[in-house]
Amino acid sequence: MAEVLTSYAEPVVDDSGRYHARAIGRLSNDHMWEGWLEFEPLDGKRAVVVGPVESRQPEAHDLAYWATGLTPVFLEGALKRALNPLTVRLRIPEVPASSAPAARTHFVPAASRPEAVLDPFEIGSRNLDILRQQLGALNRPRLQNIIAAFDLNPAGEDLSWMTDAQLVTFIVTATEVQLFKGTR
């Protein structure tokens, strides 16, 4: 617990006013004695200004001896330090929101059908050439989604060897066959 070591009779004067100064001390957690100064405004309208640690001593009597030897000039400097504390800017390291990257591929259970960007039967029933044009503008994963979503490969043949152009022909042909048979 902190205690008053000594009180100074002469007021400490600063541009901000006049203050009554006193030295305070306590035993710190590392078993050293630390001392600081408090400045109480004599006008009584402002809060007490508490300064930083000004001295650390191995024994209580050493800290008391330090407090009795402070000069008015030292007290003025201590008041300036208390009113204008040292500002240190620290960069606080950021913490990641995740512990691993997201998966590059999203897997869906085989029971669900992928979403297709277009319905080949809707477009193919009107015009197969327009279907071929629209399919030609799509990338490989979207073409594969159309085949899976509309079950255009019921035999489950391996289509990985086909080029994108061959996949387009496969979709148009499978659509045409099902439209011709009336199964769609």
Number of C-alpha atoms within 10 A of each C-alpha: 6 11 11 16 21 16 15 16 9 11 18 22 15 13 6 8 11 16 22 17 26 18 24 22 23 19 18 13 7 6 11 15 20 21 27 21 26 22 23 20 20 15 9 9 8 9 9 15 15 18 21 16 14 14 15 19 17 12 13 18 12 13 22 19 13 17 24 13 9 12 10 14 10 11 21 17 13 23 24 14 15 19 15 10 11 9 6 6 6 6 6 6 6 6 6 7 6 7 6 7 6 8 7 6 6 6 7 9 7 7 6 9 14 17 12 17 13 15 13 23 20 12 16 19 14 10 11 17 12 12 22 19 11 14 24 16 11 13 10 17 11 17 22 19 17 22 22 18 17 19 13 19 15 9 7 9 7 8 12 10 8 11 11 18 12 12 20 24 15 18 24 20 16 19 26 18 13 13 14 11 9 8 8 12
